[in-house]
Amino acid sequence: MIFTPDQREQIRAELVATAQGDPNLSGAAHTGSAASSRLDRWSDIDLALCLKPTASSEQIIAEWTERLYQRYEAAAHVDVMRGSILFRVFLLKSTLQVDLAFWPAQDFAAIGPNFKLIFGETRPSQPTPVPDPQALIGMAWLYALHVRSSLARGRFLQTEYMLSGMRNHVFELTCLRCGTIASQGRGLDDLPVAGQKTAASCMPQSLEASELKRAFQTTMQALQREIGLLDADLAARLAEPLTDMADYSNRK
């Protein structure tokens, strides 16, 4: 059965109370939508837990993991490392996502605007890491090369896979330029209307060769536009190979 918002908030309250009573934790904070007053029907639970320096991190993580499985019917979890911070992401049987971030005490600090302290003390806040536009450009043209070769080989499922990678990096560039969230497409719906229309036009409506070629051309044009707005010299150097790449694919 799918979770309800009331059930989610009951679990959140119980986890917060457990954190406050855990002698091995020196702090906790809400992160994500609960820290920004943007909760909706599909929001998950994000908690940052600060480990005391004297505590055994392995033991604490194991205890919290057992709690999620035994009390809240977790079905699975996956770990994501961000520097010294372990994000253990749980999927409950109700399809609720619960993210528990285990922070070493020396690193416990806000790394973005979505951080609301529950108890304890934090270090001075850290700036949110910003994607490197030059790296995004490089990855976009790298994916574009594989779009071309996949099209030429008639491998249309692979073409869409590579086009998605190219497109996502172009979208990140657009979001960075427009001041919306760049990661995971979170800022796409907050772009100006023109930006949203451009993003939509880069998506193929089918796996037909002609439609994949059209989407590739459109995505390439969007990439070249973003490069030109960011670095005119680089745009000039890339103009010929990028144009030839898209034009060659369109002729075949």
C-alpha positions in Angstrom: 0.0 0.0 0.0 1.3 3.4 -0.9 2.2 5.7 2.0 0.1 8.7 2.9 1.5 12.1 4.0 0.2 11.5 7.5 2.0 8.2 7.7 5.2 9.8 6.4 5.0 12.5 9.0 4.4 10.0 11.8 7.5 8.1 10.8 9.4 11.4 10.5 8.4 12.4 14.1 9.3 8.9 15.4 12.8 9.1 13.8 13.4 12.5 15.1 12.4 11.4 18.6 14.7 8.4 18.3 17.6 10.7 17.2 17.0 13.0 20.1 17.2 10.0 22.5 20.3 8.4 20.9 23.3 8.9 23.1 25.6 8.4 20.2 24.3 11.4 18.2 25.3 15.0 19.0 23.0 16.6 16.4 20.4 16.1 13.8 18.8 18.2 11.0 16.0 18.1 8.5 17.2 18.3 4.9 15.4 18.3 1.6 11.8 19.5 1.3 11.1 19.4 5.0 13.8 22.0 5.5 12.4 24.3 2.8 8.7 24.2 3.6 8.1 22.5 0.2 6.5 19.3 1.4 4.0 17.7 -0.9 2.2 14.4 -1.4 5.4 12.7 -2.8 8.1 14.2 -0.5 10.4 11.7 1.2 12.1 11.9 4.6 15.7 13.3 4.7 17.5 13.4 8.1 21.1 14.3 8.8 22.5 12.6 11.8 25.7 13.8 13.5 27.8 11.1 15.0 29.7 11.7 18.2 33.5 11.5 17.8 33.7 8.8 20.5 30.9 6.6 19.0 31.5 3.7 16.7 30.1 4.8 13.4 29.7 1.2 12.1 27.6 0.2 15.2 25.4 3.3 15.0 24.7 2.9 11.3 24.0 -0.8 11.8 21.5 0.0 14.6 19.7 2.6 12.5 19.6 0.2 9.6 18.1 -2.6 11.7 15.5 -0.1 13.0 14.4 0.8 9.5 14.1 -2.8 8.5 12.4 -4.1 11.6 10.1 -1.3 12.6 9.4 0.5 9.3 9.6 -2.5 6.9 12.4 -1.3 4.7 12.6 -3.5 1.5 16.1 -2.4 0.4 18.7 0.3 0.8 21.5 1.8 -1.2 24.6 3.7 -0.1 25.8 7.0 -1.6 29.0 8.6 -0.4 29.6 12.3 -0.5 33.0 13.0 0.8 33.0 11.7 4.4 29.2 11.6 4.6 27.3 8.3 4.1 23.8 8.7 2.7 21.9 5.4 3.3 18.8 5.6 1.2 16.0 3.2 2.2 13.0 2.1 0.2 10.1 1.1 2.5 7.5 -1.4 1.4 5.0 1.5 1.3 7.3 3.0 -1.4 8.3 5.8 1.0 12.0 6.9 0.6 13.9 7.6 3.8 17.4 9.1 3.5 19.5 8.9 6.6 22.8 10.8 6.3 25.5 9.9 8.8 27.9 12.8 9.3 31.2 12.9 11.2 31.0 15.6 13.9 33.7 17.7 12.3 31.8 18.0 9.0 28.3 18.6 10.4 27.3 21.8 8.6 24.7 23.0 6.1 25.9 22.5 2.5 22.9 24.2 0.9 19.8 26.1 1.8 17.7 23.0 2.7 19.1 22.4 6.2 17.0 22.9 9.3 18.7 22.1 12.6 16.7 20.0 15.0 19.3 19.8 17.8 23.0 20.1 18.4 25.5 22.5 16.9 26.8 22.8 13.3 30.0 24.0 11.8 30.0 27.1 9.6 27.8 26.4 6.5 29.6 25.3 3.4 28.7 26.6 -0.1 26.8 24.2 -2.3 29.1 22.6 -4.9 28.4 24.1 -8.3 28.8 21.9 -11.4 31.7 22.9 -13.7 30.2 24.2 -16.9 33.3 23.3 -18.9 33.0 19.7 -17.7 29.3 19.7 -18.6 30.2 20.9 -22.1 32.9 18.2 -22.5 30.5 15.5 -21.5 27.8 16.8 -23.8 30.0 16.7 -26.9 31.3 13.3 -25.8 27.8 11.9 -25.7 27.1 13.6 -29.0 29.8 11.6 -30.7 28.1 8.4 -29.5 24.7 9.6 -30.7 26.2 10.0 -34.2 27.8 6.6 -34.3 24.7 4.9 -32.8 22.5 6.5 -35.4 24.9 5.5 -38.2 24.8 1.9 -37.0 21.0 1.9 -36.9 21.1 1.2 -33.1 18.2 3.3 -32.1 17.8 2.3 -28.5 21.5 3.1 -27.9 21.0 6.3 -29.8 18.3 7.4 -27.3 20.4 6.4 -24.4 23.3 8.5 -25.6 21.0 11.3 -26.6 19.6 11.3 -23.0 23.1 11.7 -21.6 23.9 14.6 -24.0 20.6 16.2 -23.3 20.9 16.1 -19.6 24.2 17.9 -19.6 22.8 20.6 -21.9 19.9 20.9 -19.5 22.3 21.4 -16.6 24.0 24.2 -18.5 20.7 25.9 -19.1 19.6 25.6 -15.4 23.0 26.9 -14.2 22.6 29.9 -16.5 19.0 30.6 -15.4 19.7 30.2 -11.7 17.6 27.1 -11.2 18.6 23.8 -9.6 20.9 22.0 -12.1 21.0 18.5 -10.7 18.7 15.7 -11.6 16.4 17.9 -13.7 15.0 19.5 -10.6 15.1 23.0 -12.0 13.7 22.3 -15.5 10.1 23.1 -14.5 11.3 26.4 -13.0 13.0 27.6 -16.2 11.4 30.5 -18.1 8.8 29.4 -20.6 11.2 29.6 -23.5 13.7 27.4 -21.7 11.0 24.8 -20.9 9.9 24.7 -24.6 13.5 24.3 -25.7 14.0 21.5 -23.3 10.8 19.8 -24.4 11.9 20.1 -28.1 15.1 18.2 -27.4 13.1 15.1 -26.4 12.3 12.6 -29.2 8.7 11.6 -29.6 9.6 8.1 -30.9 12.5 5.9 -31.8 12.1 6.4 -35.5 15.4 7.4 -37.1 13.9 10.7 -38.5 12.7 11.7 -35.0 15.9 10.8 -33.3 17.8 12.9 -35.9 15.5 15.8 -35.3 16.0 15.6 -31.6 19.7 15.4 -32.0 19.8 18.4 -34.2 17.7 20.4 -31.7 19.8 19.3 -28.8 23.0 20.2 -30.7 21.7 23.7 -31.4 20.8 24.1 -27.7 24.3 23.0 -26.8 26.0 25.4 -29.2 23.8 28.2 -27.8 24.8 27.5 -24.2 28.5 27.3 -25.2 28.3 30.6 -27.0 26.7 32.3 -24.0 29.4 30.9 -21.7 32.6 31.0 -23.7 32.7 32.6 -27.1 36.2 31.3 -27.9 35.3 27.7 -27.1 32.1 28.1 -29.1 34.1 29.2 -32.2 36.5 26.2 -31.9 33.6 23.8 -31.5 31.3 25.3 -34.1 32.6 23.2 -37.1 32.9 19.8 -35.4 29.6 20.1 -33.6 27.8 21.3 -36.7 29.4 18.6 -38.9 28.5 15.9 -36.3 24.8 16.8 -36.4 24.7 17.4 -40.1 26.3 14.1 -41.0 23.8 12.2 -38.8 21.0 14.0 -40.6 22.2 13.0 -44.0 22.3 9.3 -43.3 
